Each structure stands twice: as C-alpha cells, then as structure tokens.
Amino acid sequence: AGLLGGGAPIRAGEVSLAHHGVLFLDELPEFDRRCLESLREVIEQGVVRIARANVRCELPARFQLIAAANPCPCGFHGTPDRDCRCDDAALARYRRRLSGPLLDRIDLSVRVGEVAWEALRDPRKGTETSALVRTRVLAARARQRARGVARNAQIRDRELDQQVAAEPEALDLLGEAVERLGLSARGARRVLRVARTIADLEGRETTGRTAIAEALQLRLPSP
C-alpha cells in the first residue's frame, strides 16, 4: 500500500506522490516481488488502479523511475579489489528477484563502480557543468515540443516512425540487435525513443546509427 496506494480510506502511494517527478527505489531487488510486478502496468499506463471492497479509483502516476541495486547480495560481484562471497546459487536467486518483463521497462542501465578517495577530493575538470547540461536539455525539450510531444518517452507507438525519423542505417543496426540480442518489440521501441532523445541532445533532425548504438549500450546490462 505504501508504494502503490490503498488502505481505508484509500490513500495515494509513492507512485502517485511522485507524479510528474522522480521516484527513487533503492535496493530494488529487496522489494516485495508482487509489489515490483505491479509496477509494470503503472510504468506503461502512467496511472495506478486501486480496488478496495466496493471502492475503485484511478490515481495519476506518471513519474521518472530511478532504481539502484547491488550487483549481488554481498555487494562485491565484479569489483576488482574485493572478492565476491556469493556462490552461483545465491547470485541466481538474487537476479531472479527482478523479472524480465520489469527490466524490459527500464530504458537505461548503467553500472556504477567504486569511486576512489582521490577522485572525490579532486574537482572534476574538463567535464560539462550542470548549467551546460541544463541548456542542452532545455534545447532538446524545445525540439520535442516543436514536434508536438512533451517528452520522447510519451511518443505513441503509431507515431514512432514519424517522430523518431530514423535513418535506414540506424534501423538496420536496430534490426541486427533485435535478432542477435533477443530484444522484445517493447524493448526495440524503447531503444528508438532513447535514441531520438540522444539525437535531440546533439541537435540532429534525424536519428542516426550512432544514436541507436548508444541507446543499445545504455539499455543492455553492464558486464
């Protein structure tokens, strides 16, 4: 009830409180499996439907989901300087906590490694400031509005080809990825939306092969 809402009287859950904002779920695999599976429809529809006794209601839940998880129960799998204490069975059980259909609805997957103390102390040089990134994002948003959409993530499937304007070579690459990597139809459409956003950030009118390649890299789990 805390995440999706419910109770008597019915109260909005975190997904509705995060409407038009950010919902951050830390330690995602530790959430109740049924609760996580219920997120699938919410992510797709942007609403949460609650039925309690003779009361039914629909609450808005259009949010940006950010989730974090350790790579394994002990937290050290894939860490170069520390040994993972988990056996294969423990790793398999841990990974099964997140279903394929749920992961299929997450567009960007990035593995974040440990940060050395020296890196935390030294200011980062030669990287974009938050102000510069904001300028690029605002420009990308303006391009999206000019095409008649608020956000690329909300492009309807029937309008995807027109809105994405993918170049033939880009579609060829996506087709290869679908065949070789087993991407679902939903996954392929989500790759197109992310690639369109990358193209918008770069100020491009069409979505090229490099944008598709970057979107694929961001979608696939990091090794």
GIFEN-V942062 format. One line per field, one symbol per residue. ss: DSSP state (~ for helix, > for strand, _ for the rest). A space follows every 50 residues. Layout:
BEGIN
ss->???
END
This chain:
BEGIN
ss->____>>____>>_~~~~____>>>>__~~~__~~~~~~~~~~~~~_>>>> >>__>>>>>>___>>>>____________________~~~~~~~~~___~ ~~~_____________~~~~~________~~~~~~~~~~~~~~~~~____ _~~~__~~~~~~~~_>_~~~~~~~~~~~~~~___~~~~~~~~~~~~~~~~ ~_____>_~~~~~~~~~~~____
END
